[in-house]
Amino acid sequence: MEITKINGEEIKIGKTSITVKGDNGKTKGVIKNCNVINNLLPPRTLFEVAYKLRKKNIKVMDFLQ
């Protein structure tokens, strides 16, 4: 499943994956091999990503904590 196809569905975030649930509560799709960005990026790059996310009205602090 592509992350761009998630639109208002219920999601469950795991350590390395995101599970998308359908209306009936069953798994609709799984996005694998996810990484936490603040563990992988140097601070300068992290702030650049945070700035771009903020410009798109994505809550940045939810991702950085």
PyMOL Python script that loads the backbone (N, CA, C, O; Angstrom):
from pymol import cmd

cmd.read_pdbstr("""\
ATOM      1  N   MET A   1       0.845  -1.184   0.000  1.00  0.00           N
ATOM      2  CA  MET A   1       0.000   0.000   0.000  1.00  0.00           C
ATOM      3  C   MET A   1       0.885   1.239   0.000  1.00  0.00           C
ATOM      4  O   MET A   1       1.929   1.264   0.651  1.00  0.00           O
ATOM      5  N   GLU A   2       0.472   2.247  -0.718  1.00  0.00           N
ATOM      6  CA  GLU A   2       1.201   3.509  -0.766  1.00  0.00           C
ATOM      7  C   GLU A   2       0.679   4.436   0.316  1.00  0.00           C
ATOM      8  O   GLU A   2      -0.523   4.491   0.572  1.00  0.00           O
ATOM      9  N   ILE A   3       1.578   5.157   0.943  1.00  0.00           N
ATOM     10  CA  ILE A   3       1.192   6.043   2.040  1.00  0.00           C
ATOM     11  C   ILE A   3       0.290   7.181   1.552  1.00  0.00           C
ATOM     12  O   ILE A   3      -0.481   7.732   2.337  1.00  0.00           O
ATOM     13  N   THR A   4       0.377   7.535   0.278  1.00  0.00           N
ATOM     14  CA  THR A   4      -0.459   8.605  -0.264  1.00  0.00           C
ATOM     15  C   THR A   4      -1.916   8.184  -0.430  1.00  0.00           C
ATOM     16  O   THR A   4      -2.778   9.039  -0.635  1.00  0.00           O
ATOM     17  N   LYS A   5      -2.212   6.883  -0.347  1.00  0.00           N
ATOM     18  CA  LYS A   5      -3.582   6.401  -0.509  1.00  0.00           C
ATOM     19  C   LYS A   5      -4.350   6.357   0.805  1.00  0.00           C
ATOM     20  O   LYS A   5      -5.534   6.021   0.810  1.00  0.00           O
ATOM     21  N   ILE A   6      -3.704   6.690   1.913  1.00  0.00           N
ATOM     22  CA  ILE A   6      -4.402   6.749   3.200  1.00  0.00           C
ATOM     23  C   ILE A   6      -5.148   8.073   3.244  1.00  0.00           C
ATOM     24  O   ILE A   6      -4.539   9.139   3.153  1.00  0.00           O
ATOM     25  N   ASN A   7      -6.460   8.005   3.384  1.00  0.00           N
ATOM     26  CA  ASN A   7      -7.255   9.224   3.397  1.00  0.00           C
ATOM     27  C   ASN A   7      -8.366   9.087   4.422  1.00  0.00           C
ATOM     28  O   ASN A   7      -9.488   8.716   4.079  1.00  0.00           O
ATOM     29  N   GLY A   8      -8.061   9.383   5.669  1.00  0.00           N
ATOM     30  CA  GLY A   8      -9.075   9.363   6.711  1.00  0.00           C
ATOM     31  C   GLY A   8      -9.330   7.999   7.318  1.00  0.00           C
ATOM     32  O   GLY A   8     -10.191   7.873   8.189  1.00  0.00           O
ATOM     33  N   GLU A   9      -8.610   6.972   6.887  1.00  0.00           N
ATOM     34  CA  GLU A   9      -8.792   5.653   7.479  1.00  0.00           C
ATOM     35  C   GLU A   9      -8.109   5.600   8.846  1.00  0.00           C
ATOM     36  O   GLU A   9      -7.226   6.403   9.149  1.00  0.00           O
ATOM     37  N   GLU A  10      -8.532   4.651   9.648  1.00  0.00           N
ATOM     38  CA  GLU A  10      -7.914   4.438  10.952  1.00  0.00           C
ATOM     39  C   GLU A  10      -6.560   3.773  10.730  1.00  0.00           C
ATOM     40  O   GLU A  10      -6.439   2.852   9.923  1.00  0.00           O
ATOM     41  N   ILE A  11      -5.543   4.244  11.451  1.00  0.00           N
ATOM     42  CA  ILE A  11      -4.213   3.657  11.318  1.00  0.00           C
ATOM     43  C   ILE A  11      -3.690   3.232  12.682  1.00  0.00           C
ATOM     44  O   ILE A  11      -4.085   3.771  13.716  1.00  0.00           O
ATOM     45  N   LYS A  12      -2.795   2.253  12.659  1.00  0.00           N
ATOM     46  CA  LYS A  12      -2.108   1.802  13.864  1.00  0.00           C
ATOM     47  C   LYS A  12      -0.622   1.856  13.550  1.00  0.00           C
ATOM     48  O   LYS A  12      -0.156   1.221  12.604  1.00  0.00           O
ATOM     49  N   ILE A  13       0.118   2.617  14.347  1.00  0.00           N
ATOM     50  CA  ILE A  13       1.535   2.812  14.101  1.00  0.00           C
ATOM     51  C   ILE A  13       2.336   1.858  14.968  1.00  0.00           C
ATOM     52  O   ILE A  13       2.205   1.853  16.192  1.00  0.00           O
ATOM     53  N   GLY A  14       3.158   1.058  14.328  1.00  0.00           N
ATOM     54  CA  GLY A  14       4.038   0.128  15.023  1.00  0.00           C
ATOM     55  C   GLY A  14       5.468   0.641  14.998  1.00  0.00           C
ATOM     56  O   GLY A  14       5.721   1.773  14.586  1.00  0.00           O
ATOM     57  N   LYS A  15       6.398  -0.189  15.437  1.00  0.00           N
ATOM     58  CA  LYS A  15       7.797   0.206  15.495  1.00  0.00           C
ATOM     59  C   LYS A  15       8.382   0.443  14.103  1.00  0.00           C
ATOM     60  O   LYS A  15       9.115   1.411  13.902  1.00  0.00           O
ATOM     61  N   THR A  16       8.071  -0.419  13.149  1.00  0.00           N
ATOM     62  CA  THR A  16       8.613  -0.268  11.791  1.00  0.00           C
ATOM     63  C   THR A  16       7.544  -0.357  10.711  1.00  0.00           C
ATOM     64  O   THR A  16       7.876  -0.517   9.536  1.00  0.00           O
ATOM     65  N   SER A  17       6.253  -0.256  11.082  1.00  0.00           N
ATOM     66  CA  SER A  17       5.198  -0.350  10.074  1.00  0.00           C
ATOM     67  C   SER A  17       3.987   0.491  10.467  1.00  0.00           C
ATOM     68  O   SER A  17       3.829   0.891  11.621  1.00  0.00           O
ATOM     69  N   ILE A  18       3.148   0.741   9.482  1.00  0.00           N
ATOM     70  CA  ILE A  18       1.874   1.429   9.684  1.00  0.00           C
ATOM     71  C   ILE A  18       0.795   0.521   9.107  1.00  0.00           C
ATOM     72  O   ILE A  18       0.844   0.160   7.931  1.00  0.00           O
ATOM     73  N   THR A  19      -0.187   0.150   9.942  1.00  0.00           N
ATOM     74  CA  THR A  19      -1.282  -0.713   9.510  1.00  0.00           C
ATOM     75  C   THR A  19      -2.518   0.148   9.292  1.00  0.00           C
ATOM     76  O   THR A  19      -2.891   0.936  10.161  1.00  0.00           O
ATOM     77  N   VAL A  20      -3.150   0.000   8.137  1.00  0.00           N
ATOM     78  CA  VAL A  20      -4.355   0.760   7.798  1.00  0.00           C
ATOM     79  C   VAL A  20      -5.553  -0.159   7.974  1.00  0.00           C
ATOM     80  O   VAL A  20      -5.592  -1.252   7.410  1.00  0.00           O
ATOM     81  N   LYS A  21      -6.539   0.289   8.765  1.00  0.00           N
ATOM     82  CA  LYS A  21      -7.744  -0.492   9.031  1.00  0.00           C
ATOM     83  C   LYS A  21      -8.891   0.023   8.168  1.00  0.00           C
ATOM     84  O   LYS A  21      -9.035   1.230   7.977  1.00  0.00           O
ATOM     85  N   GLY A  22      -9.701  -0.888   7.649  1.00  0.00           N
ATOM     86  CA  GLY A  22     -10.870  -0.528   6.858  1.00  0.00           C
ATOM     87  C   GLY A  22     -12.058  -0.211   7.748  1.00  0.00           C
ATOM     88  O   GLY A  22     -11.927  -0.184   8.971  1.00  0.00           O
ATOM     89  N   ASP A  23     -13.218   0.030   7.145  1.00  0.00           N
ATOM     90  CA  ASP A  23     -14.429   0.378   7.887  1.00  0.00           C
ATOM     91  C   ASP A  23     -14.901  -0.752   8.799  1.00  0.00           C
ATOM     92  O   ASP A  23     -15.472  -0.496   9.859  1.00  0.00           O
ATOM     93  N   ASN A  24     -14.670  -1.985   8.397  1.00  0.00           N
ATOM     94  CA  ASN A  24     -15.129  -3.126   9.188  1.00  0.00           C
ATOM     95  C   ASN A  24     -14.116  -3.564  10.243  1.00  0.00           C
ATOM     96  O   ASN A  24     -14.329  -4.575  10.912  1.00  0.00           O
ATOM     97  N   GLY A  25     -13.017  -2.822  10.405  1.00  0.00           N
ATOM     98  CA  GLY A  25     -12.015  -3.145  11.405  1.00  0.00           C
ATOM     99  C   GLY A  25     -10.949  -4.108  10.944  1.00  0.00           C
ATOM    100  O   GLY A  25     -10.028  -4.421  11.699  1.00  0.00           O
ATOM    101  N   LYS A  26     -11.057  -4.588   9.708  1.00  0.00           N
ATOM    102  CA  LYS A  26     -10.058  -5.509   9.182  1.00  0.00           C
ATOM    103  C   LYS A  26      -8.923  -4.727   8.521  1.00  0.00           C
ATOM    104  O   LYS A  26      -9.098  -3.581   8.107  1.00  0.00           O
ATOM    105  N   THR A  27      -7.772  -5.362   8.433  1.00  0.00           N
ATOM    106  CA  THR A  27      -6.604  -4.722   7.841  1.00  0.00           C
ATOM    107  C   THR A  27      -6.826  -4.481   6.350  1.00  0.00           C
ATOM    108  O   THR A  27      -7.145  -5.397   5.592  1.00  0.00           O
ATOM    109  N   LYS A  28      -6.646  -3.220   5.954  1.00  0.00           N
ATOM    110  CA  LYS A  28      -6.813  -2.832   4.558  1.00  0.00           C
ATOM    111  C   LYS A  28      -5.468  -2.819   3.836  1.00  0.00           C
ATOM    112  O   LYS A  28      -5.399  -3.087   2.636  1.00  0.00           O
ATOM    113  N   GLY A  29      -4.405  -2.508   4.567  1.00  0.00           N
ATOM    114  CA  GLY A  29      -3.078  -2.476   3.973  1.00  0.00           C
ATOM    115  C   GLY A  29      -2.018  -2.248   5.033  1.00  0.00           C
ATOM    116  O   GLY A  29      -2.319  -1.833   6.153  1.00  0.00           O
ATOM    117  N   VAL A  30      -0.776  -2.523   4.669  1.00  0.00           N
ATOM    118  CA  VAL A  30       0.347  -2.347   5.590  1.00  0.00           C
ATOM    119  C   VAL A  30       1.466  -1.623   4.852  1.00  0.00           C
ATOM    120  O   VAL A  30       1.792  -1.956   3.712  1.00  0.00           O
ATOM    121  N   ILE A  31       2.048  -0.632   5.513  1.00  0.00           N
ATOM    122  CA  ILE A  31       3.219   0.060   4.992  1.00  0.00           C
ATOM    123  C   ILE A  31       4.386  -0.393   5.852  1.00  0.00           C
ATOM    124  O   ILE A  31       4.389  -0.172   7.063  1.00  0.00           O
ATOM    125  N   LYS A  32       5.382  -1.030   5.234  1.00  0.00           N
ATOM    126  CA  LYS A  32       6.490  -1.632   5.973  1.00  0.00           C
ATOM    127  C   LYS A  32       7.761  -0.801   5.856  1.00  0.00           C
ATOM    128  O   LYS A  32       7.851   0.124   5.048  1.00  0.00           O
ATOM    129  N   ASN A  33       8.732  -1.154   6.677  1.00  0.00           N
ATOM    130  CA  ASN A  33      10.069  -0.541   6.679  1.00  0.00           C
ATOM    131  C   ASN A  33      10.033   0.958   6.963  1.00  0.00           C
ATOM    132  O   ASN A  33      10.722   1.732   6.299  1.00  0.00           O
ATOM    133  N   CYS A  34       9.235   1.370   7.942  1.00  0.00           N
ATOM    134  CA  CYS A  34       9.171   2.769   8.354  1.00  0.00           C
ATOM    135  C   CYS A  34      10.267   3.038   9.390  1.00  0.00           C
ATOM    136  O   CYS A  34      10.613   2.159  10.179  1.00  0.00           O
ATOM    137  N   ASN A  35      10.796   4.235   9.381  1.00  0.00           N
ATOM    138  CA  ASN A  35      11.806   4.642  10.354  1.00  0.00           C
ATOM    139  C   ASN A  35      11.401   5.955  10.986  1.00  0.00           C
ATOM    140  O   ASN A  35      10.734   6.775  10.354  1.00  0.00           O
ATOM    141  N   VAL A  36      11.799   6.157  12.225  1.00  0.00           N
ATOM    142  CA  VAL A  36      11.560   7.423  12.912  1.00  0.00           C
ATOM    143  C   VAL A  36      12.600   8.414  12.402  1.00  0.00           C
ATOM    144  O   VAL A  36      13.803   8.172  12.504  1.00  0.00           O
ATOM    145  N   ILE A  37      12.126   9.533  11.849  1.00  0.00           N
ATOM    146  CA  ILE A  37      13.066  10.438  11.180  1.00  0.00           C
ATOM    147  C   ILE A  37      14.020  11.114  12.152  1.00  0.00           C
ATOM    148  O   ILE A  37      15.159  11.397  11.780  1.00  0.00           O
ATOM    149  N   ASN A  38      13.605  11.379  13.370  1.00  0.00           N
ATOM    150  CA  ASN A  38      14.513  12.093  14.258  1.00  0.00           C
ATOM    151  C   ASN A  38      15.642  11.207  14.774  1.00  0.00           C
ATOM    152  O   ASN A  38      16.578  11.722  15.386  1.00  0.00           O
ATOM    153  N   ASN A  39      15.591   9.894  14.549  1.00  0.00           N
ATOM    154  CA  ASN A  39      16.690   9.015  14.924  1.00  0.00           C
ATOM    155  C   ASN A  39      17.697   8.850  13.796  1.00  0.00           C
ATOM    156  O   ASN A  39      18.819   8.401  14.034  1.00  0.00           O
ATOM    157  N   LEU A  40      17.319   9.201  12.585  1.00  0.00           N
ATOM    158  CA  LEU A  40      18.163   8.934  11.426  1.00  0.00           C
ATOM    159  C   LEU A  40      18.822  10.166  10.824  1.00  0.00           C
ATOM    160  O   LEU A  40      19.872  10.055  10.192  1.00  0.00           O
ATOM    161  N   LEU A  41      18.227  11.329  11.008  1.00  0.00           N
ATOM    162  CA  LEU A  41      18.705  12.521  10.319  1.00  0.00           C
ATOM    163  C   LEU A  41      19.562  13.408  11.219  1.00  0.00           C
ATOM    164  O   LEU A  41      19.337  13.476  12.428  1.00  0.00           O
ATOM    165  N   PRO A  42      20.537  14.082  10.632  1.00  0.00           N
ATOM    166  CA  PRO A  42      21.269  15.091  11.397  1.00  0.00           C
ATOM    167  C   PRO A  42      20.341  16.269  11.698  1.00  0.00           C
ATOM    168  O   PRO A  42      19.378  16.494  10.966  1.00  0.00           O
ATOM    169  N   PRO A  43      20.618  17.026  12.769  1.00  0.00           N
ATOM    170  CA  PRO A  43      19.709  18.109  13.185  1.00  0.00           C
ATOM    171  C   PRO A  43      19.375  19.108  12.085  1.00  0.00           C
ATOM    172  O   PRO A  43      18.223  19.527  11.972  1.00  0.00           O
ATOM    173  N   ARG A  44      20.353  19.502  11.271  1.00  0.00           N
ATOM    174  CA  ARG A  44      20.082  20.491  10.220  1.00  0.00           C
ATOM    175  C   ARG A  44      19.037  19.967   9.235  1.00  0.00           C
ATOM    176  O   ARG A  44      18.112  20.693   8.871  1.00  0.00           O
ATOM    177  N   THR A  45      19.178  18.722   8.804  1.00  0.00           N
ATOM    178  CA  THR A  45      18.228  18.118   7.875  1.00  0.00           C
ATOM    179  C   THR A  45      16.871  17.935   8.536  1.00  0.00           C
ATOM    180  O   THR A  45      15.837  18.122   7.896  1.00  0.00           O
ATOM    181  N   LEU A  46      16.868  17.571   9.811  1.00  0.00           N
ATOM    182  CA  LEU A  46      15.621  17.392  10.547  1.00  0.00           C
ATOM    183  C   LEU A  46      14.819  18.688  10.587  1.00  0.00           C
ATOM    184  O   LEU A  46      13.602  18.663  10.405  1.00  0.00           O
ATOM    185  N   PHE A  47      15.477  19.814  10.821  1.00  0.00           N
ATOM    186  CA  PHE A  47      14.772  21.087  10.860  1.00  0.00           C
ATOM    187  C   PHE A  47      14.275  21.502   9.475  1.00  0.00           C
ATOM    188  O   PHE A  47      13.229  22.142   9.363  1.00  0.00           O
ATOM    189  N   GLU A  48      15.000  21.150   8.434  1.00  0.00           N
ATOM    190  CA  GLU A  48      14.523  21.426   7.075  1.00  0.00           C
ATOM    191  C   GLU A  48      13.255  20.628   6.774  1.00  0.00           C
ATOM    192  O   GLU A  48      12.306  21.156   6.194  1.00  0.00           O
ATOM    193  N   VAL A  49      13.244  19.360   7.171  1.00  0.00           N
ATOM    194  CA  VAL A  49      12.056  18.522   6.977  1.00  0.00           C
ATOM    195  C   VAL A  49      10.897  19.068   7.797  1.00  0.00           C
ATOM    196  O   VAL A  49       9.772  19.138   7.303  1.00  0.00           O
ATOM    197  N   ALA A  50      11.154  19.459   9.048  1.00  0.00           N
ATOM    198  CA  ALA A  50      10.109  20.004   9.910  1.00  0.00           C
ATOM    199  C   ALA A  50       9.513  21.275   9.305  1.00  0.00           C
ATOM    200  O   ALA A  50       8.302  21.484   9.361  1.00  0.00           O
ATOM    201  N   TYR A  51      10.363  22.118   8.729  1.00  0.00           N
ATOM    202  CA  TYR A  51       9.891  23.354   8.101  1.00  0.00           C
ATOM    203  C   TYR A  51       8.961  23.049   6.921  1.00  0.00           C
ATOM    204  O   TYR A  51       7.917  23.683   6.771  1.00  0.00           O
ATOM    205  N   LYS A  52       9.345  22.079   6.086  1.00  0.00           N
ATOM    206  CA  LYS A  52       8.522  21.714   4.932  1.00  0.00           C
ATOM    207  C   LYS A  52       7.194  21.093   5.365  1.00  0.00           C
ATOM    208  O   LYS A  52       6.162  21.345   4.743  1.00  0.00           O
ATOM    209  N   LEU A  53       7.211  20.284   6.426  1.00  0.00           N
ATOM    210  CA  LEU A  53       5.973  19.694   6.932  1.00  0.00           C
ATOM    211  C   LEU A  53       5.048  20.774   7.496  1.00  0.00           C
ATOM    212  O   LEU A  53       3.838  20.740   7.274  1.00  0.00           O
ATOM    213  N   ARG A  54       5.623  21.726   8.223  1.00  0.00           N
ATOM    214  CA  ARG A  54       4.826  22.810   8.793  1.00  0.00           C
ATOM    215  C   ARG A  54       4.157  23.640   7.704  1.00  0.00           C
ATOM    216  O   ARG A  54       3.022  24.083   7.877  1.00  0.00           O
ATOM    217  N   LYS A  55       4.849  23.858   6.581  1.00  0.00           N
ATOM    218  CA  LYS A  55       4.274  24.621   5.470  1.00  0.00           C
ATOM    219  C   LYS A  55       3.079  23.895   4.864  1.00  0.00           C
ATOM    220  O   LYS A  55       2.208  24.531   4.271  1.00  0.00           O
ATOM    221  N   LYS A  56       3.023  22.561   5.004  1.00  0.00           N
ATOM    222  CA  LYS A  56       1.912  21.774   4.474  1.00  0.00           C
ATOM    223  C   LYS A  56       0.862  21.490   5.541  1.00  0.00           C
ATOM    224  O   LYS A  56       0.018  20.611   5.365  1.00  0.00           O
ATOM    225  N   ASN A  57       0.912  22.235   6.656  1.00  0.00           N
ATOM    226  CA  ASN A  57      -0.049  22.113   7.759  1.00  0.00           C
ATOM    227  C   ASN A  57      -0.063  20.736   8.397  1.00  0.00           C
ATOM    228  O   ASN A  57      -1.118  20.245   8.800  1.00  0.00           O
ATOM    229  N   ILE A  58       1.102  20.112   8.491  1.00  0.00           N
ATOM    230  CA  ILE A  58       1.239  18.838   9.197  1.00  0.00           C
ATOM    231  C   ILE A  58       1.816  19.143  10.563  1.00  0.00           C
ATOM    232  O   ILE A  58       2.805  19.868  10.671  1.00  0.00           O
ATOM    233  N   LYS A  59       1.209  18.598  11.611  1.00  0.00           N
ATOM    234  CA  LYS A  59       1.667  18.882  12.969  1.00  0.00           C
ATOM    235  C   LYS A  59       3.055  18.298  13.176  1.00  0.00           C
ATOM    236  O   LYS A  59       3.225  17.083  13.271  1.00  0.00           O
ATOM    237  N   VAL A  60       4.027  19.167  13.244  1.00  0.00           N
ATOM    238  CA  VAL A  60       5.426  18.746  13.295  1.00  0.00           C
ATOM    239  C   VAL A  60       5.779  18.146  14.640  1.00  0.00           C
ATOM    240  O   VAL A  60       6.495  17.146  14.683  1.00  0.00           O
ATOM    241  N   MET A  61       5.319  18.702  15.719  1.00  0.00           N
ATOM    242  CA  MET A  61       5.727  18.234  17.033  1.00  0.00           C
ATOM    243  C   MET A  61       5.238  16.809  17.310  1.00  0.00           C
ATOM    244  O   MET A  61       5.841  16.107  18.121  1.00  0.00           O
ATOM    245  N   ASP A  62       4.172  16.372  16.663  1.00  0.00           N
ATOM    246  CA  ASP A  62       3.721  15.001  16.805  1.00  0.00           C
ATOM    247  C   ASP A  62       4.769  14.023  16.290  1.00  0.00           C
ATOM    248  O   ASP A  62       4.906  12.916  16.810  1.00  0.00           O
ATOM    249  N   PHE A  63       5.515  14.445  15.251  1.00  0.00           N
ATOM    250  CA  PHE A  63       6.526  13.590  14.659  1.00  0.00           C
ATOM    251  C   PHE A  63       7.852  13.661  15.394  1.00  0.00           C
ATOM    252  O   PHE A  63       8.625  12.703  15.370  1.00  0.00           O
ATOM    253  N   LEU A  64       8.125  14.780  16.045  1.00  0.00           N
ATOM    254  CA  LEU A  64       9.441  14.978  16.642  1.00  0.00           C
ATOM    255  C   LEU A  64       9.514  14.517  18.086  1.00  0.00           C
ATOM    256  O   LEU A  64      10.594  14.572  18.674  1.00  0.00           O
ATOM    257  N   GLN A  65       8.444  14.075  18.675  1.00  0.00           N
ATOM    258  CA  GLN A  65       8.489  13.649  20.074  1.00  0.00           C
ATOM    259  C   GLN A  65       8.635  12.169  20.182  1.00  0.00           C
ATOM    260  O   GLN A  65       8.691  11.633  21.288  1.00  0.00           O
TER     261      GLN A  65
END
""", "prot")
cmd.dss("prot")
cmd.show_as("cartoon", "prot")
cmd.util.cbc("prot")
cmd.orient("prot")
